[in-house]
Structure formats: structure tokens, C-alpha cells
């Protein structure tokens, strides 16, 4: 990832050490690769940053799907629709092979 992506995430998460930013970005990139089934996700930096923020906000709440305290109930989506909108549709596989880019007739 480009250093600009890390600095943008630092702006979104002020006070978080750079080492933790790096770990969050690495984990978020892995999540996006798994969700989209793509090897190259560099074009989806906004989605990766959004996932990194979600991962940061869930620190200490791992495995929790909902909780309530003081009459307030909070539930967590796996990945909110607003973030899913930033990511491409997952690739399908044919006979165990994934095709990230297939040249069309106009590209040949």
C-alpha cells in the first residue's frame, strides 16, 4: 500500500500508533481479499480503510454480535452495507480457477 493510504488512515484514527495502523491495514487488506476473492485489491483503498476503521472500533469486542447496557442496545453487522458498496462483487471460480481480468474483444 502507498504511504498516502496510511497517512489518510492516521487522519481518521488520530492518536493511534503507526505500528498499529500498519497492522490494521494489513488485516483489512486480507479481509478485502477474502471477501472479493481477488489477489490485487490496491484499487479499493477506500474500502480497505473503511474495513480498517471497523477493525479498530471492534478492538475489545471480538466475537460479540450485540450487547446492551443502560437500556441501550448495540448490534454489529459483519460488514455494513455502506462498506460493501465500496468493494467490488466477489469473483466466482470456474473449475477452481479465478479470472480477475479477462480480455474482451475490444481489448484484444
Phi, psi and omega in degrees: 000149179288147181299332179297326179295318178296318181293326176294320178292324176299325177292324180286331181237072182296143177087355179274130180299148183300325179299320178290324176300315179300315179296317179298317180295320179297314180295319180295320178298320178296319178298314180296319177298319180292317181293316185271347183060037179243148177274326181250109180244018183297338180281355185245044185297326178296319178293321179295317177297318180298318177294321178299319178295319178298316179299319179296315182293339181265003177298128182092350180239022182302134178083353182270131178257338179195156172204162177222145179206132178062032179082004180251125178256136178233131175235154185243130172279155174300309177210113183302152181301326180297327178279318178302328179295334180279350185250152179285166175296146178297146175284144173266167178238147178239119181054038177080005180248139176255140180242100182285326179215121177243126182294132176273173181302321182289338180272347182283000000 
